[in-house]
Amino acid sequence: MAKKSPMLSAPIPGQSLTAEPGSRPWEKPAKYTTVEETLKFYIEDLSQPKKMARLLDKIEEGAPLGLIVDSIQTIGVSKGLHTLDVGYLISPVLIEFMKVAAEQEGISPVIGDEDEDVGMSEEEAIVLLRKSNGDDSDAPQEEEEMMEEEQAQPMRKGLMAPRMAEEEIVPEEGM
């Protein structure tokens, strides 16, 4: 029995170069050129009952609003609805729109830009990382000593010249 080769639906390498220039939606002028037009389109589109229900389901499942908005506006760019810069400008407004919609339904949304507090300072994290790699020394003190040594050493001139210790510098003949 002969094995069947798997059917792949992915494009073959170089296929994107075979299309006529200007035939792709993102290669044409955008349908909505201003932030106001684009926001009006998205808010009307997302306010439709079926789309709002699906959106709220995703928010309730814990999908970050930032990720949802990034996906929506990236798809809009690929469809030629608006430009990338307009998509970037509308993102905070769409996040706020979704946040308000979720809160009205009693859903606590995840925004997606929250910093996770690990409970330690950056210096403590560096020391912990070094200790986990087998280095038990006091890292901040060593770094200060290394910087003082580097400042004391003369540097060779030139963009690509490596740093050399003073005893390594040999004057060129003929100077």
Backbone torsions as a table, in degrees:
resi	resn	phi	psi	omega
1	MET	NA	125.8	-178.3
2	ALA	-81.5	140.6	178.5
3	LYS	-77.5	139.5	176.2
4	LYS	-87.4	139.9	176.1
5	SER	-76.1	143.0	-178.1
6	PRO	-66.8	141.4	177.7
7	MET	-86.6	119.0	179.2
8	LEU	-108.9	138.0	179.7
9	SER	-99.1	6.8	-179.4
10	ALA	-77.1	150.6	177.8
11	PRO	-69.6	151.8	178.5
12	ILE	-80.6	153.3	-179.8
13	PRO	-58.0	132.6	179.1
14	GLY	89.6	-5.1	-178.0
15	GLN	-62.4	-33.3	-179.5
16	SER	-66.9	-19.5	-179.5
17	LEU	-85.2	-6.6	-177.4
18	THR	-92.4	-10.3	179.9
19	ALA	-77.1	149.2	176.7
20	GLU	-62.8	133.1	176.4
21	PRO	-56.7	132.6	179.8
22	GLY	88.6	1.0	-178.4
23	SER	-87.2	-15.1	179.6
24	ARG	-86.2	147.5	-177.5
25	PRO	-58.8	-37.2	-178.1
26	TRP	-76.7	-7.1	177.2
27	GLU	-93.7	-1.3	-179.8
28	LYS	-106.4	165.4	175.8
29	PRO	-60.3	143.3	-177.3
30	ALA	-67.0	148.9	178.8
31	LYS	-69.1	-41.7	178.5
32	TYR	-112.9	121.9	-172.7
33	THR	-103.0	-15.6	-179.3
34	THR	-114.4	161.5	178.0
35	VAL	-63.1	-41.0	-177.7
36	GLU	-63.4	-46.7	178.8
37	GLU	-60.4	-43.3	-177.3
38	THR	-66.9	-43.6	177.8
39	LEU	-62.7	-41.7	178.8
40	LYS	-59.7	-44.3	179.0
41	PHE	-59.8	-51.2	-175.8
42	TYR	-66.6	-41.3	-178.4
43	ILE	-66.6	-41.4	176.1
44	GLU	-64.5	-40.9	-178.9
45	ASP	-66.7	-46.8	-178.3
46	LEU	-72.9	-19.3	-179.5
47	SER	-80.3	-9.4	176.7
48	GLN	-62.2	136.8	-172.8
49	PRO	-53.0	-44.7	-178.3
50	LYS	-66.7	-43.1	-179.6
51	LYS	-68.5	-39.2	179.3
52	MET	-65.0	-39.3	178.5
53	ALA	-62.5	-44.5	178.0
54	ARG	-64.8	-40.4	179.1
55	LEU	-62.7	-46.1	-180.0
56	LEU	-65.6	-33.8	175.6
57	ASP	-61.5	-44.9	179.7
58	LYS	-65.3	-39.9	178.9
59	ILE	-65.6	-40.5	179.6
60	GLU	-66.3	-30.9	177.3
61	GLU	-73.0	-11.8	176.7
62	GLY	105.7	9.9	177.9
63	ALA	-67.2	128.9	179.8
64	PRO	-66.0	137.8	-179.1
65	LEU	-61.0	-36.7	178.5
66	GLY	-59.8	-41.1	178.9
67	LEU	-67.8	-41.5	179.0
68	ILE	-61.9	-47.1	-178.6
69	VAL	-65.2	-42.3	178.3
70	ASP	-59.5	-40.9	179.0
71	SER	-65.4	-45.4	-179.0
72	ILE	-61.8	-47.0	-176.2
73	GLN	-74.3	-27.9	175.2
74	THR	-67.5	-40.6	176.4
75	ILE	-64.4	-39.4	177.5
76	GLY	-60.3	-39.0	177.6
77	VAL	-66.4	-43.5	-178.1
78	SER	-67.8	-25.2	177.0
79	LYS	-86.9	-4.5	179.3
80	GLY	80.7	18.8	180.0
81	LEU	-73.5	-38.8	-179.1
82	HIS	-154.2	171.1	179.4
83	THR	-86.1	167.3	-178.7
84	LEU	-63.6	-40.1	-179.0
85	ASP	-67.0	-37.9	176.0
86	VAL	-65.3	-41.1	177.0
87	GLY	-59.5	-40.0	178.4
88	TYR	-66.4	-38.7	-178.5
89	LEU	-71.3	-31.0	-178.1
90	ILE	-84.4	-14.6	-175.5
91	SER	-54.2	-49.9	-179.3
92	PRO	-61.9	-34.7	-179.8
93	VAL	-69.2	-41.7	178.3
94	LEU	-66.5	-36.9	176.8
95	ILE	-61.8	-44.6	179.5
96	GLU	-64.9	-39.6	177.6
97	PHE	-59.2	-47.8	-179.5
98	MET	-67.3	-36.7	179.2
99	LYS	-62.4	-46.6	179.5
100	VAL	-63.9	-43.0	179.7
101	ALA	-61.4	-41.6	-179.7
102	ALA	-67.8	-43.9	-179.0
103	GLU	-64.8	-32.5	176.6
104	GLN	-65.5	-27.4	179.0
105	GLU	-92.6	3.8	179.1
106	GLY	80.8	20.4	179.9
107	ILE	-101.4	133.2	176.7
108	SER	-92.6	104.4	-174.1
109	PRO	-79.5	153.9	171.6
110	VAL	-97.1	120.0	-177.3
111	ILE	-73.7	-46.0	176.8
112	GLY	110.3	-8.3	179.3
113	ASP	-112.8	15.4	178.8
114	GLU	-73.1	136.8	174.9
115	ASP	-85.2	132.3	178.0
116	GLU	-79.4	125.4	179.8
117	ASP	-86.2	114.8	-179.1
118	VAL	-89.9	-4.9	175.8
119	GLY	81.2	17.3	177.3
120	MET	-146.0	156.0	-179.9
121	SER	-77.4	171.0	-179.8
122	GLU	-65.2	-39.9	178.9
123	GLU	-63.6	-41.3	178.2
124	GLU	-63.5	-38.1	179.2
125	ALA	-66.1	-39.2	179.2
126	ILE	-65.6	-45.0	179.0
127	VAL	-62.0	-43.6	179.0
128	LEU	-61.8	-41.8	178.9
129	LEU	-63.3	-43.4	179.8
130	ARG	-66.4	-39.1	178.5
131	LYS	-64.9	-36.4	179.2
132	SER	-69.3	-21.1	177.3
133	ASN	-92.6	5.6	176.7
134	GLY	95.5	5.7	179.7
135	ASP	-102.3	109.6	-177.6
136	ASP	-95.7	7.7	-176.0
137	SER	-76.9	168.8	178.0
138	ASP	-84.4	98.5	-170.3
139	ALA	-60.6	-48.3	-177.3
140	PRO	-60.5	-37.6	-179.5
141	GLN	-67.2	-42.8	178.7
142	GLU	-62.1	-40.5	179.5
143	GLU	-63.1	-40.1	178.6
144	GLU	-64.2	-42.4	178.9
145	GLU	-63.0	-41.3	179.5
146	MET	-64.4	-39.8	179.3
147	MET	-65.8	-38.6	177.9
148	GLU	-64.0	-41.2	178.3
149	GLU	-63.5	-41.8	-179.5
150	GLU	-64.8	-37.3	-179.9
151	GLN	-70.1	-29.5	-178.7
152	ALA	-76.0	-24.6	-176.9
153	GLN	-83.8	135.3	176.2
154	PRO	-72.1	150.6	-179.3
155	MET	-108.3	145.3	173.1
156	ARG	-73.3	153.0	-179.7
157	LYS	-89.7	154.0	179.0
158	GLY	118.2	148.6	-175.8
159	LEU	-62.9	-42.6	-174.4
160	MET	-103.1	8.5	-177.1
161	ALA	-72.3	133.9	177.6
162	PRO	-77.1	158.1	176.1
163	ARG	-76.4	137.6	-178.9
164	MET	-131.4	150.9	175.3
165	ALA	-70.3	160.6	-174.6
166	GLU	-59.8	-41.6	-178.0
167	GLU	-71.7	-15.6	-179.4
168	GLU	-84.0	-17.7	-177.3
169	ILE	-77.4	120.6	-179.4
170	VAL	-115.3	126.3	179.5
171	PRO	-66.6	143.8	179.8
172	GLU	-76.0	147.0	179.0
173	GLU	-72.7	147.1	177.1
174	GLY	89.5	6.7	178.9
175	MET	-102.9	NA	NA
